[in-house]
Amino acid sequence: MEKRIGTLLSVLCLFVTMAVAQTKVSGKVFSQDDGEPVIGASVMVEGTKTGSITDIDGQFTIEVPNGKKLVISYIGMVTQTVKAHNGMTVILAPDAQTLNDVVVTGMQKMDKRLFTGATTKVTGEKVKLDGVADVSRALEGKAAGVSVQNVSGTFGTAPRIRVRGATSIYGSSKPLWVVDGVIMEDVTEVDADALSSGDAATLISSAIAGLNADDIESFQILKDGSATSIYGARAMAGVIVVTTKKGHSGSNKISYTGEFTMRLKPSYNNFNIMNSQEQMGVYREMEKGGIINFASTYRASDSGVYGKMYHLINSYDETSGKFGLANTETARNAYLREAEYRNTDWFDLLFSNAISQNHSISMASGTDKAQYYTSFSIMDDPGWYKQSSVQRYTGNINALYNISKKVTVNIIGNAA
């Protein structure tokens, strides 16, 4: 009997000890950014599966063993491990590594979980291509559903970009460019057919040709109809939001980037192209077969050496009293033989060895009250083919002043 009573007392003492070891702890969790309660934050006892979540007021209540700490976490915020005590207050700071979970629409920033549209974010480091000055060309293959066709290699020519496919038969299917909240319009309105027409107006049609690739922090591509609710009908083909770099608090940095790109003249050895002798041999066979003759060649827009010969035969010079070329077999053969041995190296006449240079220097600095970012870049491209040299100078400044917790002033300037 005494043994049973002793066992019972031991069990009761054990329960009393366990009850004493458990402490009910209440507290609140707030956000460092806006001071608002954090709803749904996870509150776990360190090393256990015991936990709770905060309510609409950021409050929580949990049983904590003596000596144990609490692990408090929330998506997009830095996890904290704190000592548990009743009436505690925890401030969660934003996690800089989760900035990719924020969607930038050009007008506002919002949590990616709250954004219901279709969007893709690409960082500037992933998009940048060495030797390519036009940043719009570098988007090719970087985002699903975005088609980029480089119809011309000339600097400043707008590539054919499709975010939502061909949205219109006769209208424009080009996406809308927004840089730091500012809508960038093309210098000239060029349709899809004119891009490859060779018209000089297409050479200045790119909206962001003057933007330095080193200044870009990220691209946010808005793909679906939600973009039209922000920018209207102009966004029916999609929106590409460009965010440039900014200064950061407590960071002082000077960066320099230098690029040298060399282009060599093409060589006929790299192409399966007939020389003048081989080409004239084909023409003579076509002439013998009746495919090339005066009637079909004289007025043709692309008549080649035979068309030129027929024009000379039919051109009469009243001053000298002679035709441009005598209409005899000997004269015709002599003219065609001269063309046969020309072997003009068009690559040598139209192209040249060129070294393009791109230099960029930037400075970033900031405190809790103000952040600054400024950059300057120079691009010098002598041109791969004749008369295609380009010089570009860009300057960029981005200054952010934190007047109060709710009032900030952002000054952005860009020149090219």
C-alpha positions as a printed Julia matrix, in Angstrom:
416×3 Matrix{Float64}:
  0.0    0.0      0.0
  2.77   2.42     0.9
  4.51   1.52    -2.34
  1.41   2.43    -4.4
  1.01   5.74    -2.57
  4.67   6.57    -3.27
  4.25   5.83    -6.97
  1.14   7.99    -7.13
  2.91  10.9     -5.45
  5.81  10.61    -7.91
  3.44  10.78   -10.88
  1.67  13.81    -9.41
  5.0   15.56    -8.85
  5.95  14.83   -12.47
  2.75  16.41   -13.77
  3.22  19.41   -11.47
  6.8   19.79   -12.72
  5.66  19.64   -16.37
  2.91  22.17   -15.68
  5.37  24.5    -14.05
  7.83  24.08   -16.97
  5.22  25.27   -19.51
  4.67  29.04   -19.7
  1.94  30.76   -21.69
  3.46  33.57   -23.73
  1.57  36.29   -25.61
  3.0   38.88   -27.94
  2.65  40.93   -31.12
  4.49  40.98   -34.46
  4.88  44.19   -36.5
  6.47  45.13   -39.83
  9.51  47.39   -39.78
  8.51  49.05   -43.07
  5.12  50.5    -42.14
  4.64  49.56   -38.49
  1.51  47.56   -39.32
  0.7   44.19   -37.67
  1.92  41.15   -39.58
 -1.0   38.82   -40.23
 -0.29  35.09   -40.52
  3.31  35.15   -39.26
  4.59  31.76   -38.08
  5.55  31.48   -34.38
  7.34  28.2    -33.57
  9.04  26.89   -30.44
 12.68  26.35   -31.39
 13.53  22.69   -31.95
  9.9   21.5    -31.71
  6.8   21.22   -33.87
  4.75  23.35   -31.48
  3.63  26.58   -33.07
  1.02  29.22   -33.7
  0.24  32.04   -36.16
 -0.56  35.69   -35.61
 -4.13  36.94   -35.95
 -5.49  40.03   -37.73
 -3.98  42.26   -35.03
 -0.56  40.55   -35.21
 -1.11  38.88   -31.81
 -0.19  35.31   -30.84
 -0.41  33.07   -27.77
  1.68  29.93   -27.31
  2.82  27.52   -24.59
  6.61  27.68   -24.29
  8.81  25.33   -22.19
 11.21  27.1    -19.87
 14.5   27.97   -21.54
 13.15  27.58   -25.08
 13.24  30.36   -27.71
 10.68  31.34   -30.35
 11.35  31.32   -34.08
  9.2   33.94   -35.85
  9.08  34.0    -39.65
  7.08  35.44   -42.53
  7.51  35.33   -46.31
  9.56  38.28   -47.53
 10.89  39.1    -44.05
 13.98  38.14   -42.07
 13.37  35.25   -39.67
 14.09  36.07   -36.01
 14.91  33.79   -33.08
 14.06  35.56   -29.82
 13.83  34.78   -26.12
 10.25  34.15   -25.06
  8.55  36.34   -22.46
  4.99  37.45   -21.93
  3.94  40.71   -23.57
  6.81  40.57   -26.08
  6.9   42.66   -29.27
  8.76  41.5    -32.37
  9.67  43.74   -35.33
 10.31  41.9    -38.62
 12.56  43.57   -41.18
 12.17  43.03   -44.96
 14.45  40.44   -46.55
 16.51  41.98   -49.38
 16.94  38.55   -50.99
 13.2   38.26   -51.67
 12.87  41.47   -53.7
 12.11  39.28   -56.73
  8.72  38.53   -55.15
  7.69  42.14   -55.85
  5.95  42.98   -59.12
  6.74  46.43   -60.57
  4.02  47.67   -62.92
  5.52  51.1    -63.51
  2.82  52.79   -61.44
  3.23  50.82   -58.23
  4.98  47.94   -56.51
  2.97  45.07   -55.08
  3.53  41.67   -53.53
  3.73  39.0    -56.22
  1.23  36.9    -54.29
 -1.34  39.67   -54.59
 -0.76  40.26   -58.32
 -3.25  38.27   -60.39
 -1.83  38.99   -63.87
  0.74  37.13   -65.95
  4.22  38.59   -65.58
  7.88  37.65   -65.96
 10.82  39.36   -64.3
 14.34  39.27   -65.74
 17.32  40.89   -64.04
 19.6   43.23   -65.96
 22.64  40.99   -65.38
 20.94  38.04   -67.12
 19.79  40.13   -70.07
 22.98  42.04   -70.81
 24.98  40.77   -73.8
 28.57  41.86   -74.3
 29.01  43.74   -77.54
 25.28  44.49   -77.95
 24.55  48.14   -77.2
 20.77  48.03   -77.76
 19.21  46.45   -74.64
 15.94  45.58   -76.41
 17.78  43.03   -78.57
 19.09  41.21   -75.51
 15.59  40.07   -74.41
 15.61  37.32   -77.02
 15.21  33.92   -75.36
 15.13  35.38   -71.84
 11.38  35.3    -71.13
  8.76  32.73   -72.08
  6.3   33.97   -74.68
  8.42  36.96   -75.73
  9.53  36.89   -79.37
 12.39  39.11   -80.56
 13.33  39.33   -84.24
 16.36  41.43   -85.12
 15.47  42.5    -88.64
 18.53  44.74   -88.99
 21.95  44.93   -87.4
 22.01  48.73   -87.53
 22.24  50.43   -84.14
 19.02  52.18   -83.14
 16.77  50.04   -85.32
 13.84  48.74   -83.31
 13.71  44.92   -83.28
 10.35  43.27   -83.85
  9.19  42.34   -80.32
  5.98  40.42   -79.65
  4.8   39.82   -76.09
  1.26  38.64   -76.82
  1.68  37.62   -80.45
  0.07  39.53   -83.33
 -2.7   41.4    -81.52
 -3.86  43.3    -84.59
 -3.82  42.81   -88.36
 -3.48  46.47   -89.32
 -2.62  48.11   -86.0
  0.58  48.03   -83.98
  1.62  44.86   -82.16
  4.58  46.48   -80.43
  4.74  46.39   -76.62
  4.7   49.58   -74.58
  8.01  50.55   -72.97
  7.93  52.11   -69.48
 11.2   53.26   -67.9
 11.0   54.17   -64.19
  7.3   54.95   -64.56
  7.77  57.09   -67.7
  6.21  55.88   -70.96
  8.79  55.85   -73.75
  7.36  56.55   -77.19
  9.14  55.59   -80.41
 10.72  58.52   -82.26
  8.87  57.5    -85.42
  5.9   55.18   -85.77
  7.06  52.27   -87.92
  4.9   49.27   -88.79
  6.17  45.7    -89.01
  6.68  45.75   -92.79
  8.7   48.98   -92.74
 11.21  47.58   -90.25
 12.91  45.57   -92.99
 12.29  47.99   -95.84
 15.62  49.82   -95.57
 13.89  53.14   -94.92
 16.19  55.51   -93.0
 13.34  56.4    -90.64
 13.52  52.92   -89.12
 17.06  53.6    -87.95
 15.81  55.96   -85.22
 12.63  54.13   -84.27
 13.8   52.37   -81.09
 12.33  53.9    -77.93
 15.19  52.84   -75.65
 18.2   52.85   -77.97
 19.78  55.53   -75.78
 19.52  53.52   -72.55
 22.78  52.2    -71.12
 22.63  48.45   -70.41
 24.74  48.88   -67.24
 22.08  51.16   -65.73
 19.28  48.57   -65.89
 18.33  46.69   -62.74
 15.47  44.59   -64.1
 12.81  44.06   -66.77
  9.22  43.34   -65.72
  7.14  42.02   -68.65
  3.36  42.35   -68.22
  1.75  39.9    -70.61
 -2.0   39.79   -70.09
 -4.96  42.15   -70.14
 -4.28  43.51   -66.66
 -1.74  45.87   -68.27
 -4.52  47.65   -70.18
 -6.22  48.57   -66.91
 -3.1   50.58   -66.03
 -1.97  52.02   -69.38
 -5.08  51.79   -71.54
 -5.35  50.59   -75.12
 -1.68  51.25   -75.84
 -0.84  48.28   -73.64
 -2.94  45.76   -75.59
  0.28  44.23   -76.98
  1.89  43.97   -73.53
  4.12  46.21   -71.43
  7.86  46.02   -70.72
  8.67  47.89   -67.51
 12.34  48.84   -67.12
 13.67  49.66   -63.64
 17.04  51.41   -63.49
 19.58  51.07   -60.7
 19.41  53.14   -57.51
 21.68  53.92   -54.62
 21.39  51.98   -51.35
 21.67  53.11   -47.77
 25.08  52.55   -46.21
 26.72  51.63   -49.51
 29.3   53.6    -51.48
 30.42  52.11   -54.76
 32.17  53.19   -57.96
 31.98  50.83   -60.94
 33.65  50.88   -64.34
 32.87  48.63   -67.3
 34.9   48.55   -70.51
 34.05  46.49   -73.58
 35.99  46.02   -76.79
 34.36  44.1    -79.63
 36.16  43.28   -82.88
 34.39  42.45   -86.14
 36.37  41.03   -89.07
 35.52  41.37   -92.73
 33.7   38.35   -94.17
 35.62  36.17   -96.59
 34.38  34.37   -99.68
 36.19  31.3    -98.39
 33.53  30.98   -95.71
 30.66  30.95   -98.2
 29.68  28.68  -101.08
 29.46  31.48  -103.64
 30.35  31.3   -107.34
 33.11  33.56  -108.62
 32.78  35.7   -111.75
 33.97  32.98  -114.15
 31.53  30.4   -112.75
 28.66  32.88  -112.76
 29.3   33.99  -116.37
 29.48  30.33  -117.41
 25.96  29.81  -116.07
 24.76  32.97  -117.85
 26.19  31.77  -121.18
 24.41  28.44  -120.84
 21.15  30.28  -120.07
 21.71  32.47  -123.14
 22.23  29.43  -125.36
 19.04  27.91  -123.95
 17.06  31.04  -124.78
 16.34  31.95  -121.15
 18.35  35.17  -121.39
 17.52  37.31  -124.42
 17.04  40.96  -125.32
 13.23  40.93  -125.02
 13.11  39.48  -121.51
 16.18  41.22  -120.12
 16.25  44.76  -121.5
 13.4   46.16  -119.39
 13.86  43.88  -116.39
 14.54  45.69  -113.1
 17.21  43.17  -112.08
 18.88  42.25  -115.36
 22.53  42.0   -114.31
 25.47  42.18  -116.7
 23.4   41.11  -119.71
 20.88  43.86  -119.09
 23.7   46.41  -118.89
 25.13  45.1   -122.16
 21.78  45.39  -123.95
 21.34  48.96  -122.66
 24.75  49.92  -124.03
 23.91  48.35  -127.39
 20.69  50.35  -127.53
 22.19  53.69  -126.32
 23.21  56.12  -129.07
 25.56  59.05  -128.41
 24.7   61.89  -130.81
 27.96  63.71  -130.07
 30.23  60.84  -131.08
 27.74  59.29  -133.47
 28.3   55.86  -131.96
 26.4   53.37  -129.84
 27.58  52.56  -126.33
 28.52  49.08  -127.52
 28.7   47.77  -131.05
 26.1   45.1   -131.74
 28.6   42.56  -133.03
 29.55  39.15  -131.68
 33.14  40.28  -131.17
 32.13  43.37  -129.19
 29.62  41.43  -127.08
 32.12  38.68  -126.29
 34.76  41.25  -125.32
 32.31  42.97  -122.94
 31.24  39.67  -121.34
 34.88  38.51  -121.09
 35.73  41.69  -119.18
 32.89  41.02  -116.75
 34.03  37.41  -116.42
 37.44  38.39  -115.04
 36.32  41.17  -112.71
 35.95  39.0   -109.57
 35.04  42.02  -107.49
 35.55  41.4   -103.75
 32.34  43.0   -102.51
 33.12  42.06   -98.93
 36.3   44.14   -99.16
 34.45  47.09  -100.71
 31.44  47.08   -98.37
 32.9   45.88   -95.07
 35.9   46.73   -92.91
 37.64  45.38   -89.83
 36.28  47.36   -86.88
 36.76  47.54   -83.12
 33.81  48.97   -81.19
 34.26  50.35   -77.67
 31.78  50.79   -74.84
 32.84  52.48   -71.59
 30.59  53.05   -68.59
 31.29  54.49   -65.14
 28.74  54.7    -62.32
 28.69  55.93   -58.73
 26.21  54.85   -56.06
 25.9   56.17   -52.53
 23.26  56.54   -49.87
 22.21  57.15   -46.3
 18.95  56.64   -44.44
 17.79  60.05   -45.67
 18.94  60.02   -49.3
 20.25  57.63   -51.95
 22.02  58.59   -55.17
 22.99  56.85   -58.39
 24.66  58.51   -61.35
 26.36  57.14   -64.45
 27.97  58.2    -67.72
 28.73  56.04   -70.74
 30.41  56.37   -74.13
 29.95  54.03   -77.07
 32.05  54.32   -80.22
 31.32  51.94   -83.09
 33.19  52.67   -86.35
 30.77  50.37   -88.14
 31.19  46.95   -89.67
 30.07  48.1    -93.1
 30.65  51.44   -94.8
 28.86  54.56   -93.54
 27.49  52.87   -90.41
 29.57  54.49   -87.66
 27.76  55.36   -84.41
 28.74  57.39   -81.35
 26.47  57.41   -78.31
 26.82  59.35   -75.07
 24.44  58.73   -72.16
 24.05  60.27   -68.72
 21.76  59.09   -65.93
 20.95  60.32   -62.44
 18.57  58.84   -59.88
 18.16  60.57   -56.52
 15.75  59.47   -53.77
 15.03  61.65   -50.72
 13.21  60.17   -47.7
 11.48  63.22   -46.22
  9.4   61.11   -43.81
  8.1   57.56   -43.47
  5.23  58.34   -45.83
  6.76  61.01   -48.08
  9.62  60.39   -50.52
 10.85  62.45   -53.46
 12.42  60.69   -56.45
 14.33  62.72   -59.07
 15.2   60.87   -62.29
 17.12  62.32   -65.22
 18.36  60.67   -68.42
 20.07  62.12   -71.46
 21.45  60.52   -74.6
